[in-house]
Amino acid sequence: MSQKLSACTSILIGKKASRDGSIMIGRNEDAKAAWPKRLVVHARGEMPSQFVSKDTKLELTLPKISARYTATPEWTDKYGLFEEAGINEYGVAMSATESAYSNDLVLGYDPLVKEGLNEEAMVTVVLPYVKTAREGVQRLGELVAKYGTGETNGILFADDDEAWYLETGAGHYWVAQRIPDDCYAVVANQLAIQEIDFNDPDNFMYHPGIQEFVEKNHLNPHPGIFNFRQIFGTADRSDAVYSEPRVWYGHQMFSPKAAQNEQPEAADLPFLMKPERKLSIFDAQAYLGSHYEGTPFDPIGTGSDEEKHRYRPISLAKTQEAHILQTSRASKNSIHWIAMGVANESTFVPFFSNINDTPAPYKRGKLPAQLNSAYWIFKHASVLVDSHLHDFLPMLRDVQKDCNAKAIAMIQATDEKAAGLAGAKLTNYLTRQSENFATDVLNAYRQLSLELITKMTDYCPLNFNTDENL
């Protein structure tokens, strides 16, 4: 069975909530502190027509034609593919999954399906076969309804028009909600969707039998409204320390006035919020890289030991990679941003989605560590910084700031030149630009690691204040 643990954090931003009119969906993929990821491009027509999951043994017959798409598979397929995130040639973005929990009452009537469709396979069997975000929701929902799922999950979708969030609440039942254009949502290992309007197909999709299922089995604690979170989800002590504080912190970052009375352990935090300022790509990155900065709960802050370890932070050592999938850009050149390793100590590198390859280091990754792998190059710098965090963190921040500024400049210049290109010339140009910039960032992190090692030589415990003249 899957080697994944229940640990992720997600953000979705509507196009009128962002500064540049783009839609952003992002997530930290959290599982193990040392478990490499890769970034690849699957060519159009590459996927086989028969799929067998190494995780659950589920067998599916897939459509004959598969679209090109980016993906971030594991370093090994021993436990399954876990492609996790990508953007296809039609501009559809998908991130799967945000792990969650269903309550025991619901699972008693619709148990999880051991041989069902799980996180491991979702991107692989959905993203290459859809042309809109709504189609992605529909395809995944139909597969879950037919084959079942062995996990409770949230799945993010976006295209150039809209963003959607789908949640599975039991073995077969699911709902999805469109993110309003002027809103954002942050999700942290809980079922998040609240009231469902079954008469609003523009903004809600769902398993066709979910109302009957809930009514027949007396699952609704508040008849008269259909609150998916309350009916299918959990609200226990583990949620209060593991999940809700991360949602609370996102609201403090982007809606501090509206959220000023919210409490970190509150069980009724809203799913959708309006930001009190327009959000940029760096705001999304900051959230995924955050750890309760400015509060007593920051694990590397100045709070008491109890406060610093009270809540699970958003960015943590077990993050394999973090991604932000940016669609609805003015240039129509969608971007797959990826930060290998710990988001707070890595850099989000932009890859245009209309590419046909990725740099060789991004396609490598094994255990034990190999320093020809992008994952391990970023992790190497990260663990060196961790060894003397307060001394070395400023050096890391300088590199991150420089890479961030250069990323924006590269994207702007690339968009301008790409406007006069089409077809294979456009794809080749975007591939080359993405690869060159990614290589520059890797070189910056290699250089950082060398500088850190040089400084660390004087931290040896076998040391003494010696006379330089002797």
C-alpha positions in Angstrom: 0.0 0.0 0.0 0.9 3.6 -0.3 3.9 5.0 1.6 2.3 8.5 1.9 1.4 10.1 5.1 -1.5 12.5 5.7 0.4 15.8 5.4 -0.1 18.6 2.9 -1.2 22.2 2.8 -3.0 23.8 -0.2 -3.9 27.3 -1.5 -6.3 28.3 -4.3 -6.5 31.9 -5.6 -9.2 33.2 -7.9 -8.3 35.5 -10.9 -9.9 38.6 -9.4 -8.1 38.0 -6.1 -4.7 38.1 -7.8 -2.7 41.1 -8.9 -2.2 40.0 -12.5 -5.5 38.3 -13.1 -3.9 34.8 -13.0 -5.4 31.8 -11.2 -3.1 30.0 -8.8 -3.4 26.6 -7.2 -0.6 25.3 -5.0 0.3 22.7 -2.5 3.1 21.4 -0.3 3.6 17.7 -1.0 4.6 16.4 2.5 5.6 12.8 3.2 9.2 12.1 4.1 12.3 14.3 4.8 14.3 12.3 2.3 12.2 11.1 -0.6 13.2 12.5 -4.0 10.9 14.0 -6.6 11.4 14.6 -10.3 9.8 17.0 -12.8 9.1 15.5 -16.2 7.1 16.1 -19.3 4.9 13.3 -20.8 4.6 13.7 -24.5 1.2 13.6 -26.3 0.1 10.0 -26.9 2.7 8.6 -24.5 0.4 7.1 -21.9 -0.6 3.4 -22.4 -4.2 2.5 -22.8 -4.2 0.1 -19.9 -3.3 1.3 -16.4 -2.6 -0.8 -13.3 -1.9 0.8 -10.0 1.0 -0.5 -8.0 -0.6 1.0 -4.9 -4.1 -0.5 -5.0 -3.9 -2.9 -8.0 -6.8 -0.9 -9.6 -7.0 -1.6 -13.4 -8.4 1.0 -15.8 -8.8 1.2 -19.5 -7.8 4.8 -20.5 -8.8 6.9 -23.5 -6.6 6.2 -26.6 -5.2 9.8 -26.9 -3.4 11.3 -23.9 -2.4 15.0 -23.9 1.1 16.3 -23.1 1.5 17.2 -19.4 4.0 18.1 -16.8 4.2 15.9 -13.7 6.2 15.4 -10.5 6.6 11.6 -10.0 8.4 9.9 -7.2 12.0 8.8 -7.6 10.8 5.2 -7.6 7.5 3.7 -8.8 7.7 0.8 -6.3 4.7 2.1 -4.4 3.1 3.8 -7.3 3.6 6.9 -9.5 2.4 9.8 -7.3 2.7 12.3 -10.1 1.0 14.8 -7.8 0.8 18.0 -10.0 0.9 19.2 -13.6 -0.5 21.3 -16.4 -1.6 19.7 -19.7 -1.4 21.0 -23.2 -4.9 22.4 -22.9 -3.9 24.6 -20.0 -5.7 22.5 -17.3 -3.8 22.3 -14.0 -4.3 19.6 -11.4 -2.8 19.0 -8.0 -3.6 15.8 -6.0 -4.0 15.4 -3.2 -4.7 17.2 0.1 -5.1 14.3 2.5 -8.0 14.5 4.9 -10.2 12.4 7.2 -13.8 11.2 7.1 -15.7 10.5 10.3 -16.5 7.0 11.5 -20.3 7.3 11.0 -20.0 8.1 7.3 -17.4 5.4 6.8 -19.7 2.9 8.4 -22.2 3.3 5.6 -19.7 3.9 2.7 -16.3 2.3 3.7 -13.1 3.2 1.9 -12.3 0.9 -0.9 -8.9 -0.8 -0.6 -8.7 -1.5 -4.4 -10.0 2.0 -5.4 -8.5 5.1 -7.0 -6.1 6.8 -4.6 -3.8 9.8 -4.7 -1.0 7.7 -6.3 -2.9 7.5 -9.6 -5.3 10.5 -9.8 -3.1 12.8 -11.8 -2.1 10.1 -14.2 -5.6 8.9 -15.1 -7.3 12.3 -15.1 -5.0 15.1 -16.3 -4.0 13.8 -19.7 -7.7 13.3 -20.7 -9.4 16.6 -19.9 -9.7 19.9 -21.6 -11.1 22.1 -18.9 -11.0 22.2 -15.1 -14.7 21.3 -15.0 -14.0 18.3 -17.1 -11.3 17.3 -14.7 -13.7 17.5 -11.8 -16.3 15.4 -13.7 -13.9 12.7 -14.8 -12.3 12.3 -11.3 -15.8 12.3 -9.7 -17.1 9.6 -12.0 -14.0 7.4 -11.5 -14.4 7.7 -7.7 -18.1 7.0 -7.9 -17.5 3.9 -10.0 -14.3 2.4 -8.5 -14.3 3.9 -5.1 -11.3 5.4 -3.2 -9.3 4.1 -0.3 -8.5 7.6 1.0 -10.2 10.9 1.9 -8.7 13.6 -0.3 -9.0 17.1 -1.7 -8.0 17.7 -5.3 -7.3 21.1 -6.9 -8.1 22.0 -10.5 -7.7 25.2 -12.6 -7.7 26.4 -16.2 -7.7 29.8 -17.8 -11.3 30.5 -16.6 -11.7 29.1 -13.1 -10.4 27.1 -10.2 -12.2 24.1 -8.5 -11.7 22.1 -5.3 -13.0 18.6 -5.2 -13.2 16.5 -2.0 -13.9 12.8 -1.5 -15.9 12.2 1.7 -16.2 8.4 1.8 -15.6 5.4 -0.3 -17.6 6.7 -3.3 -19.2 10.1 -2.5 -17.7 13.5 -3.4 -18.5 17.2 -3.9 -16.6 20.0 -5.6 -16.9 23.8 -5.4 -15.8 26.5 -7.7 -13.5 29.1 -6.1 -15.2 32.5 -6.6 -13.0 34.7 -8.7 -12.5 37.3 -5.9 -11.7 34.7 -3.2 -8.9 32.4 -2.0 -8.9 29.3 0.0 -6.3 27.6 2.2 -6.7 23.9 3.2 -4.8 21.8 5.7 -5.6 18.1 6.0 -9.3 18.6 6.7 -12.5 18.4 4.7 -13.0 22.0 4.0 -16.1 22.6 1.7 -19.0 23.8 3.7 -22.6 24.4 2.5 -23.6 22.9 -0.8 -26.2 24.6 -3.1 -27.6 21.7 -5.2 -29.4 24.2 -7.4 -26.2 26.0 -8.5 -24.5 23.9 -11.1 -22.2 26.8 -12.0 -20.5 26.6 -8.7 -21.1 23.1 -7.3 -20.7 19.6 -8.6 -21.3 16.4 -6.7 -22.0 12.7 -6.7 -25.6 12.4 -8.0 -26.7 10.2 -5.1 -25.1 12.1 -2.2 -28.3 13.7 -0.9 -30.2 10.4 -0.8 -27.2 8.7 0.8 -27.0 11.3 3.6 -30.8 11.4 4.2 -31.3 7.6 4.1 -28.6 7.0 6.7 -29.4 10.0 8.9 -25.9 11.5 8.6 -26.7 15.2 8.7 -26.3 16.7 12.2 -28.1 19.9 11.0 -31.1 19.1 8.8 -32.1 21.9 6.6 -28.6 22.8 5.4 -26.1 20.5 3.7 -22.7 21.3 5.2 -20.3 18.8 3.7 -17.6 19.4 6.3 -19.9 18.8 9.2 -21.6 15.7 7.6 -18.5 13.9 6.3 -15.5 15.5 8.1 -13.9 15.4 11.6 -13.5 18.0 14.3 -11.4 16.5 17.1 -8.4 17.5 19.1 -5.9 16.4 16.4 -7.6 18.8 14.0 -7.2 21.6 16.5 -3.4 21.3 16.7 -2.6 19.7 13.3 -4.9 21.4 10.7 -6.9 24.4 11.9 -3.9 26.5 12.9 -2.5 26.4 9.3 -5.9 27.7 8.0 -6.0 30.4 10.7 -2.5 31.6 9.7 -3.4 31.9 6.0 -6.3 34.0 7.0 -4.1 36.2 9.2 -1.7 36.7 6.2 -4.3 37.7 3.6 -7.4 38.8 5.5 -6.2 40.1 8.9 -9.1 42.5 9.5 -11.8 39.9 8.7 -10.0 37.2 10.6 -8.9 39.3 13.6 -11.3 37.4 16.0 -10.4 33.9 14.6 -8.7 31.5 16.9 -6.0 29.0 15.8 -7.9 26.0 17.1 -11.4 27.0 15.9 -13.4 24.3 14.1 -15.6 26.6 12.1 -13.0 28.6 10.1 -14.5 29.5 6.7 -13.4 27.7 3.5 -13.6 30.8 1.3 -12.1 34.2 2.1 -11.7 37.5 0.3 -8.1 38.9 0.5 -7.7 42.4 1.8 -5.2 43.1 -0.9 -4.5 41.6 -4.3 -2.2 38.5 -4.1 0.9 37.9 -6.1 2.8 34.7 -6.9 5.1 35.6 -4.0 2.2 35.7 -1.6 1.3 32.1 -2.6 4.9 31.1 -2.2 5.2 32.8 1.2 2.2 30.9 2.5 3.5 27.6 1.4 6.9 28.5 2.9 5.5 29.8 6.2 5.9 28.5 9.8 3.8 30.9 11.9 6.3 33.8 11.6 5.4 36.7 13.9 3.6 34.5 16.4 4.7 32.6 19.5 4.1 29.4 17.5 7.1 29.8 15.1 9.3 26.7 15.6 12.4 28.8 15.1 11.0 31.9 16.8 11.2 33.3 20.3 8.2 31.6 21.9 8.4 29.2 24.8 9.3 25.6 24.0 5.7 24.6 24.4 4.4 27.3 22.1 7.0 26.5 19.4 5.9 22.9 19.3 2.2 23.4 19.8 1.1 23.4 16.2 2.2 21.7 13.0 3.8 24.3 10.7 3.0 24.7 7.0 6.6 24.4 5.7 8.5 21.5 7.3 11.3 19.1 6.8 9.0 16.4 5.3 8.0 18.5 2.3 9.2 16.7 -0.8 8.3 19.5 -3.1 6.0 22.5 -3.3 4.3 23.7 -6.4 2.1 26.5 -7.7 0.3 26.0 -11.0 -0.4 29.4 -12.5 -3.0 29.7 -15.3 -5.1 32.5 -16.8 -2.0 34.6 -17.4 -2.3 37.4 -19.9 0.2 35.8 -22.2 -1.6 32.4 -22.0 1.7 30.8 -21.1 0.8 28.9 -18.0 3.6 28.2 -15.5 4.4 25.2 -13.3 6.4 26.7 -10.4 8.2 24.1 -8.3 10.4 24.3 -5.2 12.2 21.0 -4.5 12.5 20.1 -0.9 11.5 22.4 2.0 9.6 25.4 0.5 11.0 27.8 3.1 14.6 26.9 2.3 14.2 26.2 -1.5 13.3 28.5 -4.4 10.2 28.2 -6.6 11.5 27.8 -10.1 9.2 28.6 -13.0 8.7 26.1 -15.8 6.4 27.1 -18.7 3.9 24.3 -19.2 4.2 24.4 -23.0 7.6 22.6 -22.9 8.8 19.3 -24.3 11.5 18.4 -21.7 13.1 19.4 -18.4 16.7 19.7 -17.4 18.5 16.4 -16.7 19.0 17.2 -12.9 15.2 17.6 -12.6 14.7 14.1 -14.0 17.1 12.5 -11.5 16.7 11.5 -7.9 17.7 8.4 -5.9 18.5 7.2 -2.4 21.1 7.8 -1.0 21.7 11.4 -2.0 23.2 12.2 -5.4 24.3 15.8 -6.1 23.5 15.6 -9.8 19.8 15.7 -8.8 17.9 18.9 -8.5 16.0 17.6 -5.4 19.3 16.8 -3.7 21.0 20.1 -4.7 18.3 22.0 -3.0 18.2 19.6 0.0 22.0 19.8 0.4 21.9 23.6 0.8 18.9 23.2 3.1 20.5 20.8 5.6 23.7 22.9 5.6 21.7 26.0 6.5 19.9 24.0 9.2 23.2 23.1 10.9 23.7 26.7 12.0 20.3 28.2 11.1 20.6 31.7 12.6 24.1 32.2 11.2 23.4 30.9 7.7 19.8 31.9 7.1 20.7 35.4 5.9 23.0 33.8 3.2 20.1 31.6 2.0 17.6 34.6 2.0 20.0 36.6 -0.2 20.1 33.8 -2.8 16.3 33.4 -2.7 15.7 37.1 -3.2 18.1 37.2 -6.2 16.5 34.1 -7.8 13.0 35.5 -7.3 13.8 38.8 -8.9 15.5 37.1 -11.8 12.5 34.8 -12.2 10.1 37.7 -12.8 12.5 39.3 -15.2 12.9 36.1 -17.2 9.2 35.5 -17.4 8.5 39.0 -18.6 11.2 38.9 -21.3 10.1 35.4 -22.4 6.4 36.4 -22.6 7.3 39.3 -24.8 9.4 37.3 -27.3 7.0 34.3 -27.2 4.2 36.5 -28.4 5.6 36.3 -31.9 6.0 32.5 -31.9 3.7 29.6 -32.4 3.7 25.8 -32.7 7.0 23.9 -32.3 9.0 27.2 -32.3 7.1 28.4 -29.3 7.4 25.1 -27.4 11.1 24.9 -28.1 11.7 28.5 -27.0 9.8 28.1 -23.8 11.6 24.8 -23.1 15.0 26.5 -23.6 14.1 29.5 -21.5 12.8 27.3 -18.7 15.8 25.0 -18.8 18.4 27.9 -18.8 16.8 29.6 -15.9 16.4 26.4 -13.9 20.1 25.6 -14.5 21.1 29.1 -13.3 19.1 28.5 -10.0 20.8 25.2 -9.5 24.2 26.8 -10.0 23.3 29.4 -7.4 22.4 26.7 -4.9 25.6 24.8 -5.7 27.6 27.9 -5.0 25.7 28.6 -1.8 26.5 25.1 -0.6 30.2 25.6 -1.3 30.2 28.9 0.6 28.3 27.3 3.5 30.8 24.4 3.7 33.7 26.9 3.7 32.2 28.8 6.6 31.4 25.5 8.5 35.0 24.5 8.6 35.6 26.8 11.6 32.6 25.3 13.5 34.5 22.1 14.3 34.4 21.3 18.1 38.1 20.6 17.9 38.9 24.2 17.9 40.8 26.8 20.0 41.6 30.5 19.9 45.1 30.3 18.5 47.8 32.9 18.0 48.0 33.6 14.3 51.7 34.3 14.7 52.5 30.8 15.9 
